[in-house]
Amino acid sequence: MLDLADSDKFVLLMNSAPAYDLRFKSICFKQTYQDEIRDLNIKIDKIYNFFDLMLKNKLFYKWLELILAFGNYLNGSSNK
């Protein structure tokens, strides 16, 4: 006869619970949520700082003006 340890019995009992997979995924998500939010906030801050730099940089506006003028010249009178 197979003698199961307490941990094995617990796993078998948990596996028979309704919606076990969903509950397990929820527990895993809860454990990693703060780390994921922290990483996402870092990325959002980098994007925000990049756009803030672009808005304050006068050289960027000159560069963009040059690119747009060049594109308009290449298009000629075409609206496409």
LOZA-43743 format. One line per 10 residues: number of its first residue (from 0); for each residue x, y, z of C-alpha. Coordinates in Angstrom, 1 decimal, decimal comma. Example, Ala and Ser with C-alpha at 12.3 -4.5 7.8 and 13.67 -1.06 7.14 Angstrom:
0) 12,3 -4,5 7,8  13,7 -1,1 7,1 $
//
This chain:
0) 0,0 0,0 0,0  1,2 3,5 -0,9  1,8 5,7 2,2  1,5 9,4 1,3  3,2 12,1 3,2  1,2 15,0 4,6  2,3 17,3 1,8  1,2 14,8 -0,9  -2,2 14,4 0,8  -2,5 18,2 0,9 $
10) -1,8 18,5 -2,8  -4,3 15,8 -3,6  -6,9 17,5 -1,5  -6,3 20,9 -3,1  -6,3 19,4 -6,5  -9,8 18,1 -5,9  -11,1 21,5 -4,9  -13,4 23,3 -7,4  -11,7 25,9 -9,6  -8,3 24,9 -8,2 $
20) -6,4 26,1 -11,3  -8,0 29,5 -11,1  -7,3 29,8 -7,4  -3,7 28,8 -7,8  -3,2 31,3 -10,6  -4,8 34,0 -8,4  -2,4 33,2 -5,6  0,6 33,3 -8,0  -0,6 36,6 -9,4  -1,0 38,1 -6,0 $
30) 2,6 37,1 -5,1  4,1 38,7 -8,2  1,7 41,7 -8,6  3,8 44,3 -6,8  7,0 43,4 -8,7  5,2 43,6 -12,0  3,7 47,0 -11,1  7,0 48,3 -10,0  8,6 47,3 -13,3  5,7 48,8 -15,2 $
40) 6,0 52,1 -13,3  9,7 52,3 -14,1  9,0 51,8 -17,9  6,2 54,4 -17,7  8,5 56,9 -16,0  11,1 56,4 -18,7  8,5 57,1 -21,4  7,2 60,1 -19,6  10,8 61,5 -19,1  11,5 61,0 -22,8 $
50) 8,4 62,9 -23,9  9,1 65,6 -21,3  12,6 66,0 -22,8  11,2 66,2 -26,3  8,7 68,9 -25,3  11,3 71,1 -23,6  14,1 70,6 -26,3  14,1 73,4 -28,9  16,5 71,4 -31,0  14,0 68,6 -31,3 $
60) 11,5 71,0 -32,8  14,0 72,2 -35,4  14,9 68,6 -36,2  11,2 67,7 -36,6  10,6 70,8 -38,7  13,4 69,8 -41,1  12,2 66,2 -41,4  8,6 67,4 -42,1  9,9 70,0 -44,7  12,0 67,3 -46,4 $
70) 9,0 64,9 -46,5  6,8 67,6 -47,9  9,4 68,3 -50,6  9,6 64,7 -51,5  5,8 64,4 -51,7  5,6 67,5 -54,0  2,0 68,5 -54,5  0,7 65,0 -53,8  -1,6 64,6 -50,8  -0,8 60,9 -50,6 $
//
